[in-house]
Amino acid sequence: MLSVWESTSFHGRPHLAVIGGGIVGLFSALFHKRAHPSHRVVVVERGVYPSGASVKNAGFACFGSPSELLADRAKEGEDAMLLRVEERWRGLQELRQELGDAVIGFEPSGGHEIYRVGDALYPPVSHGFDDLNTALRPIFGRPVFTWRNDLIAHFGSKGVEHLAYTDLEGPIDTGRMMRALLRKVAEAGVEFRPSSLVKRLEDRGTHVELELADGTALAADQVLVATNGYTSALLPDLDVVPARGQVVLTKPVPGLALRGTFHLDEGFYYFREYQGAVLLGGGRNLDVTGETTMEDGVTDGIQTALHALLRDVILPGTPFSIAQRWSGVMGFGTDSKSPLIQRHSERVGVAVRLGGMGVAIGIRVARSAAAMMKA
Ligand SMILES: Cc1cc2nc3c(=O)[nH]c(=O)nc-3n(C[C@H](O)[C@H](O)[C@H](O)COP(=O)(O)OP(=O)(O)OC[C@H]3O[C@@H](n4cnc5c(N)ncnc54)[C@H](O)[C@@H]3O)c2cc1C
């Protein structure tokens, strides 16, 4: 028994329902609402607040380390690698402009890639380094990476022989970024519907029907699926493979000298300072099969590897303890590193498969998704 107020104000059919309130879903809703102020736009989110990778990540505002970019170039060719870097770089500028550096806690403290003694990655990176800077010049207008081995001693790490630096990266505060985005979306008039797990969706030709886990249904003119690593639960025909990433945060370490973002092993490990503590993530490559999951959780094998990295390389000789452990789920393509932005049916679009770079490309993926839904 609905009142007239409920049925007109709360049960009116949205022009657009976005499934998933992460960085992509929220920005897509925002851009659609800006383009169509009179449209009713609803973000349907399973968590009480955004609960995917957008609130679980490491907060690196980055566009790729030298070893990752050179590996991409070797695999896919220079044009594909450059296109991806440009998207990431433009995305970061747009994100910072849209929400503001102070609000998202962006620190322009630089990005570092470290190479340990005997690191097999170093020789090819050293060999391709100048070439990479030359290739990147049209995007950045200047050299991007420099060798800064002088910084190694400053950070107190052990067993590190080489360090490549860029002043163009830095960390953000992911939580503050997502809160600011939620505020912005609400101010624009987008409705956020939390605790609403979508179990099934069906394009019925005239509208799309969403079946929710609480037994209710929601009909919308159009639906955008922005569920990233969780997409196969709704649309199993799409090539989106869940990929869990594990993270640890130490308790504050007195005298910690780390600043900026750090990558090693082609980006499989990454660490940074957060409020005087070390945040370290990675190790997925140690158990790719086990980490191909949508389940939250940490495993002994990967946690042991992260602990060893802290003990032997990042904080050698410094006592530390772990304050928090968590995981997040990314969405990858089987062979592609590109996001999937396409219509799934007449009234259903998808904007998923952000890989490990959604902070950088999320806003641009959302812009394309919103433009696609407008058509
Ligand atoms: C550990 C880790 C570290 C990372 N570090 C970085 C980094 O430093 N820099 C960077 O650029 N990127 C990083 N990433 C990647 C980045 O976080 C993601 O690419 C980005 O957040 C993806 O955003 P999204 O909106 O597509 O997905 P998500 O943030 O995952 O959003 C999907 C949303 O959909 C909701 N949802 C799912 N299924 C349903 C359903 N059936 N019904 C309703 N709601 C649903 C989820 O709760 C979630 O809120 C990292 C990721 C992880 C896991």
The ligand as a Tripos MOL2 file, in Angstrom:
@<TRIPOS>MOLECULE
LIG
   53    58     1     0     0
SMALL
NO_CHARGES

@<TRIPOS>ATOM
      1 C1         43.8100   -3.2250   -3.5380 C.3       1 LIG1
      2 C2         43.5870   -2.2840   -4.6790 C.ar      1 LIG1
      3 C3         44.4760   -1.2440   -4.9090 C.ar      1 LIG1
      4 C4         44.2670   -0.3630   -5.9720 C.ar      1 LIG1
      5 N1         45.0800    0.7190   -6.0870 N.ar      1 LIG1
      6 C5         44.8330    1.6280   -7.0520 C.ar      1 LIG1
      7 C6         45.6010    2.7990   -7.1420 C.ar      1 LIG1
      8 O1         46.4450    3.0570   -6.3000 O.2       1 LIG1
      9 N2         45.3680    3.6580   -8.1650 N.ar      1 LIG1
     10 C7         44.3960    3.3970   -9.1020 C.ar      1 LIG1
     11 O2         44.2630    4.1730  -10.0530 O.2       1 LIG1
     12 N3         43.6090    2.3220   -9.0120 N.ar      1 LIG1
     13 C8         43.8040    1.4430   -8.0070 C.ar      1 LIG1
     14 N4         43.0130    0.3380   -7.9020 N.ar      1 LIG1
     15 C9         41.9460    0.1440   -8.8960 C.3       1 LIG1
     16 C10        40.7630    1.0510   -8.6330 C.3       1 LIG1
     17 O3         40.4420    1.0620   -7.2720 O.3       1 LIG1
     18 C11        39.5840    0.5480   -9.4620 C.3       1 LIG1
     19 O4         39.9670    0.4480  -10.8110 O.3       1 LIG1
     20 C12        38.3780    1.4900   -9.3770 C.3       1 LIG1
     21 O5         38.0620    1.7790   -8.0480 O.3       1 LIG1
     22 C13        37.1890    0.8600  -10.0840 C.3       1 LIG1
     23 O6         36.0670    1.6850   -9.8840 O.3       1 LIG1
     24 P1         34.6420    1.1700  -10.2980 P.3       1 LIG1
     25 O7         33.6870    2.2230   -9.9470 O.co2     1 LIG1
     26 O8         34.6690    0.6740  -11.6980 O.co2     1 LIG1
     27 O9         34.4290   -0.1390   -9.4200 O.3       1 LIG1
     28 P2         34.0910   -0.3150   -7.8580 P.3       1 LIG1
     29 O10        34.6580    0.7460   -7.0370 O.co2     1 LIG1
     30 O11        34.4200   -1.7250   -7.5240 O.co2     1 LIG1
     31 O12        32.5370   -0.0820   -7.8490 O.3       1 LIG1
     32 C14        31.5890   -1.0840   -8.1380 C.3       1 LIG1
     33 C15        30.4370   -0.8830   -7.1680 C.3       1 LIG1
     34 O13        29.3870   -1.7440   -7.5220 O.3       1 LIG1
     35 C16        28.8020   -2.2410   -6.3380 C.3       1 LIG1
     36 N5         28.1300   -3.4790   -6.7370 N.ar      1 LIG1
     37 C17        28.7040   -4.5950   -7.2250 C.ar      1 LIG1
     38 N6         27.7590   -5.4800   -7.5650 N.ar      1 LIG1
     39 C18        26.5590   -4.9200   -7.2900 C.ar      1 LIG1
     40 C19        25.2140   -5.3440   -7.4320 C.ar      1 LIG1
     41 N7         24.9270   -6.5360   -7.9500 N.pl3     1 LIG1
     42 N8         24.2160   -4.5220   -7.0350 N.ar      1 LIG1
     43 C20        24.5050   -3.2920   -6.5200 C.ar      1 LIG1
     44 N9         25.7710   -2.8340   -6.3620 N.ar      1 LIG1
     45 C21        26.7970   -3.6350   -6.7540 C.ar      1 LIG1
     46 C22        29.9820   -2.4350   -5.4000 C.3       1 LIG1
     47 O14        29.5990   -2.4660   -4.0400 O.3       1 LIG1
     48 C23        30.8290   -1.2090   -5.7290 C.3       1 LIG1
     49 O15        30.5550   -0.0970   -4.9040 O.3       1 LIG1
     50 C24        43.1770   -0.5570   -6.8500 C.ar      1 LIG1
     51 C25        42.2860   -1.5990   -6.6300 C.ar      1 LIG1
     52 C26        42.4740   -2.4550   -5.5510 C.ar      1 LIG1
     53 C27        41.4910   -3.5680   -5.3130 C.3       1 LIG1
@<TRIPOS>BOND
     1     1     2 1
     2     2     3 ar
     3     2    52 ar
     4     3     4 ar
     5     4     5 ar
     6     4    50 ar
     7     5     6 ar
     8     6     7 ar
     9     6    13 1
    10     7     8 2
    11     7     9 ar
    12     9    10 ar
    13    10    11 2
    14    10    12 ar
    15    12    13 ar
    16    13    14 ar
    17    14    15 1
    18    14    50 ar
    19    15    16 1
    20    16    17 1
    21    16    18 1
    22    18    19 1
    23    18    20 1
    24    20    21 1
    25    20    22 1
    26    22    23 1
    27    23    24 1
    28    24    25 2
    29    24    26 1
    30    24    27 1
    31    27    28 1
    32    28    29 2
    33    28    30 1
    34    28    31 1
    35    31    32 1
    36    32    33 1
    37    33    34 1
    38    33    48 1
    39    34    35 1
    40    35    36 1
    41    35    46 1
    42    36    37 ar
    43    36    45 ar
    44    37    38 ar
    45    38    39 ar
    46    39    40 ar
    47    39    45 ar
    48    40    41 1
    49    40    42 ar
    50    42    43 ar
    51    43    44 ar
    52    44    45 ar
    53    46    47 1
    54    46    48 1
    55    48    49 1
    56    50    51 ar
    57    51    52 ar
    58    52    53 1
@<TRIPOS>SUBSTRUCTURE
     1 LIG1         1 GROUP 0 **** ****
